[in-house]
Amino acid sequence: MTEAWMVMHGDLPDKGWNGKIYCTETDAAMTLRSNETHGFMAVYAFTLVTEGWVTIVYNGEEMTLHPNDLYIYSPGLAVTIIAASENYRGLCLLADENVTIESPVVHDLVYIAYLPIVQLHAPKQALPHDTALQLAEKMREIIGYLHSDHIYKEQILHMLYAVFLLDLQNAQNQAITHRQVPQRVEEIFMGFIRLLPQYFTEHHDISFYASSLNISPVYLSRIVR
């Protein structure tokens, strides 16, 4: 994440930043500059729109986000920012992929990142106003600690990130009133996605992942398709 940030801005956001978790207020100009790192940032990103609008192309489909909409970016997914209103404002939380995979909240992160794709068919969610305010408060609290000299800053940031993920997962579960995919199928898919970052460089055959999930390769192939 450090290299990607320097591509966009030329210097580090804070001398005490460890390159693992970052949150910032964003505007139209900063958002459009993120296209320079397309395919470069191995991070999970959560963008909450607070004012104006922003239009993106995700996997070939165009979508526009408005206030209280949350967009979730997962590493490796194709996205391009194509336009934003002059008054666009948002909050953007980024978490390094490798650090996140090693954290105890990784299951929650994988669930959060891919549940909209499985159940809501788009990596965005229109949040109730109160929920959006709650998540914005968490993101601004992360910003506050990022620029503090607290001796336990890194531990606190990871804790706040975990709380943010749990709050978001709660909001997602409340939004899905009718499960479109059987829970067992959903759990297998999430398990497969969680294994990929750890083993994809060594294992390219579906049999390995099916064995790890205690199911047949044919069944896993059908679920992933």
Rosetta blueprint (number, residue, H / E / L):
1 M L
2 T H
3 E H
4 A H
5 W H
6 M H
7 V H
8 M H
9 H H
10 G L
11 D L
12 L L
13 P L
14 D L
15 K L
16 G L
17 W L
18 N L
19 G L
20 K L
21 I E
22 Y E
23 C E
24 T E
25 E E
26 T E
27 D E
28 A H
29 A H
30 M H
31 T H
32 L H
33 R H
34 S H
35 N H
36 E H
37 T H
38 H L
39 G L
40 F L
41 M L
42 A L
43 V E
44 Y E
45 A E
46 F E
47 T E
48 L E
49 V E
50 T E
51 E E
52 G L
53 W L
54 V E
55 T E
56 I E
57 V E
58 Y E
59 N L
60 G L
61 E E
62 E E
63 M E
64 T E
65 L E
66 H L
67 P L
68 N L
69 D E
70 L E
71 Y E
72 I E
73 Y E
74 S L
75 P L
76 G L
77 L L
78 A L
79 V E
80 T E
81 I E
82 I E
83 A E
84 A E
85 S L
86 E L
87 N L
88 Y L
89 R E
90 G E
91 L E
92 C E
93 L E
94 L E
95 A E
96 D E
97 E H
98 N H
99 V H
100 T H
101 I H
102 E L
103 S L
104 P L
105 V L
106 V H
107 H H
108 D H
109 L H
110 V H
111 Y H
112 I H
113 A H
114 Y H
115 L H
116 P H
117 I H
118 V H
119 Q H
120 L H
121 H L
122 A L
123 P L
124 K E
125 Q E
126 A E
127 L L
128 P L
129 H H
130 D H
131 T H
132 A H
133 L H
134 Q H
135 L H
136 A H
137 E H
138 K H
139 M H
140 R H
141 E H
142 I H
143 I H
144 G H
145 Y H
146 L H
147 H L
148 S L
149 D L
150 H L
151 I L
152 Y L
153 K H
154 E H
155 Q H
156 I H
157 L H
158 H H
159 M H
160 L H
161 Y H
162 A H
163 V H
164 F H
165 L H
166 L H
167 D H
168 L H
169 Q H
170 N H
171 A H
172 Q H
173 N H
174 Q H
175 A H
176 I L
177 T L
178 H L
179 R L
180 Q L
181 V L
182 P L
183 Q H
184 R H
185 V H
186 E H
187 E H
188 I H
189 F H
190 M H
191 G H
192 F H
193 I H
194 R H
195 L H
196 L H
197 P H
198 Q H
199 Y H
200 F L
201 T L
202 E L
203 H L
204 H L
205 D L
206 I H
207 S H
208 F H
209 Y H
210 A H
211 S H
212 S H
213 L L
214 N L
215 I L
216 S L
217 P H
218 V H
219 Y H
220 L H
221 S H
222 R H
223 I H
224 V H
225 R L
